[in-house]
């Protein structure tokens, strides 16, 4: 009988991504609403996310952190973090209520 690794759920993957903190704002990329989608297929994880702005100089840092965190999840073989610009990030509709309050967005 062979052992198979448990398949991580989307919730598990998002929970792991919530450990990635935007260095400028000090808030989780998940709470900010920057992660649009995360899928798992036969050991490969695809993350579709955006940044707070197209000119964000810390994009490579955030992308690297997301990759590293997801590689820690049992069953994950490879991670592809895709940065997209559509739809554009809007904290008024995409960030959590707690984040909107802390950023002063009503």
N, C-alpha and C positions, 0 to 999 in steps of 0.2 A: 504494500500500500504506500503510495507516494504522498508526501505532504504538499499541500498547496497553500500559498499565502492567502490570507483573508483579503478579499477585494475591498479596498477603502471606499467608503460612501462619499458622495459629494459633500455631505455635512462634515465628515472627518477632514476632507481636503480643505474646505473653507475654514474650519476651525484652526488648522495648521497655518493657513494663510493669514489668519487674524493675528498671528504672532509677528508678522512683518509690519514694522512701524514706519510711517512716512517720516523721514529724518527732519524735514522742515516743520511739519505740523505736530509731530509727536503723537500721532493718532494712527491706529491700525488701518491698513489699506482696505480691509473689508468694511470696517465701520465708516470709512470715507465714501464707500460706494465705488471704489476704483476697480473692483473685480466684477466683471460682467458675467463670466461663466467659467466653470471648471469641470472637465470631463476626464474619465478614466477609461482606458481601453487597452486591455491585455498588458498592463504594466506601464503604459505610457499615459502621462497626464498632460492635458492641454489646458492652459490658462489663457483666457481672453480678458485683458484688462486695459486700462488707460492710465494716464498720469494726470496730475492736477492741471498741467498745461503742456502744450507741445514743446516748449522750450525748457522743460524741467531738467536741470543739470544732474539731478540725482536719479534719473531714470535707470541707468545701468546698475546703480547700487540697489534700487528697489527690485529690479528684475532678478539680480543675482541672489538677493535675500529670499525671494519667492522660490526660486529654483532650489536653493539650499534647504529651506524648510520642508518643501515637499519631498525631497530626496530622503528625508529622515523617516517618512511614512513607510511602514512595512508593505511590501508588494509593489512599490513604485520603482520602476527601472529607469525611466527617463522622464524629463520634464521639458515642455516647450512653453515658454512664456511669451505670448504674442501681445505686443502693444498696439492698440487700435485707437483711432481718433473719432470714430463714429459708433455710437452717438457721442458727442462731446460731453465731458464730465460737467455736471451741474450739481453743486452741493445742496442746492435748495430742494432737489427732488431725489438725489441719489445717496446722500449721506444719511446716517441714522439720526434719529431725533436728538439723541444725546450729543452727537457731533455738531448738529446744527445749533443747538443751544450753546455749546462751548465756543463755537466760532461766531456767535452773535447773529446767526441767520434765522430770521423768523419767517 
